[in-house]
Amino acid sequence: MAKVDYVYNPKTCRYEPVIINSQILLRRLGRFMGVSFMIGVISLLVFNANYPSVDETLLLSRNEALKGDWNVLYKKLDNAAKELSALEQTDDHNYRVILDLEPLAQSVREAGVGGREKENANIPYRIIKEGYEKAEKLKNRLDIEIQSFEELNKELAYKERMWASRPAIQPLSNEDLTYLHTTYGMRKHPILGYWREHKGLDFTAPKGSPVYATGDGTIEEAHYSDSYGNVVYIDHGFGFETRYAHLVEYIIKKGEKVKRGQIIGYVGNTGLSYSTHLHYEVLFKGDQINPINFFQRDLSNREYEKLVELGGIATTSLD
């Protein structure tokens, strides 16, 4: 039996029965569900507008963490750039000055950066793009600095060979030296009796005193000649050559490699010589030059003063 409801009718002033059947019930239910749905949709929209979703909250949290990581990365990149700048300054104003090289131009150090910036233009996120560009510029500068250090290493190796080869010490120990005959140029030969060029210095020392190579090099000649007696020629490379004459003997052979300070023979009186001494010559690109400019650097002030004193006593050549 259908449920009976009563509704007041103002026209008849009576409560009249209303029979609620299935159709009326469905209409009421439809209106209720429609209103509920609208309220739900409006509530959801209001909630979403004011409160982010769980996923969105997680993404926002992750985004903030990533921004913090990027800021740390930026600081590291900035610190690395500062350290690299200090290294570049040392390279240009210290290492290259010592090695007589020109500093690298700023345009060279930044070569290729512009092209990389164009490539990075397609990166959509500003913070990532800026970090990428910082890293790319830093990498480019590092590549240039690596090439610079390779150039410095090659130049240093070359200069070390040159410095080690250059005649730069006295061929005799100052302890063995008795007199230094500083006559260089025209002089009267003590044996032949006429004037001719004397292109070296004469060191008077006891017979058998050690004679030292004045720079790294290769023995070019080691033989006996009528004028020089037992003589040694050393090719130092880089245009330099030295000669050691009137030795009582030499203890090296042609083609042998020698080091600065190595004993190559002993003082004697062989060949066209007036007395026991060492005749020492320095040549640069085939021309003989005064050796006195080459061996003073290994002496202390006291030793140099003694050398000057001995040079003032002995003024004649011995060969």
Order of alpha helices (4+ residues) and beta strands (2+ residues): beta-beta-alpha-alpha-alpha-alpha-alpha-beta-beta-beta-beta-beta-beta-beta-beta-beta-beta-beta-beta-alpha
